[in-house]
Amino acid sequence: MPGSGSSGTASIGTVVDKQWQRADDGVRKHLSSAVKFLRMLEARTGGVYSVAFVPTGIEEQKAIAKVFDTADQQLTLLRTQRTALDQQKRGLMQRLLTGKLRVKIVSK
């Protein structure tokens, strides 16, 4: 949300500067991705965005990072499956268009 730095929020740079050293490595990776996204959003919209950041203990950070890693793995798998299906479709369409594969139409 666009913000003016109201209570409980901080600019992206402030969040990174203050929390980076205390964050777990897994959380740093995901925090870095979020910061890149928000900076891109700010650049494209011309708005200034703020985030609320609640410092957590290292164990909770590790648990959060594990959830994000699992989501990343699932997204990677889905992208791989999508690519394979797209290639299969292209191959099938090529075979249909060249006449190498024929489809029988059964009338009732």
Residue, then its C-alpha position, 0 to 999 in steps of 0.5 A: m500500500p502506498g504509505s507516508g511512513s505511518s506508525g508501524t511501517a518503515s521504508i524498504g531501505t530502513v527494513v533491510d538496513k535494520q533487520w538484515q544482520r539479525a535475519d536467518d539466511g533463508v529469510r534473507k533470500h526471501l526478504s531480498s526478493a520481496v525488496k526487489f519486487l517492491r522497489m520495481l513496483e515503486a519505480r513503475t508506479g512512482g509511489v512510495y511503498s512501506v512495509a510493516f516488519v515485526p522482528t521474530g526469533i531465529e527459530e520462527q524465521k527458519a520456519i517461515a523460510k522453510v514455508f517459502d522454500t517449499a512454495d518455491q519448490q512447488l512453483t518450480l515443479l509446476r513451471t517444469q510441468r507446464t513447459a513439458l505440456d507446452q512442448q507436448k502440445r506443440g509436437l501434437m499440433q505439428r503431427l496433426l497439421t502435417g497429417k502424420l496423425r489422424v483423428k477419427i471422428v465418430s458420429k452417433 
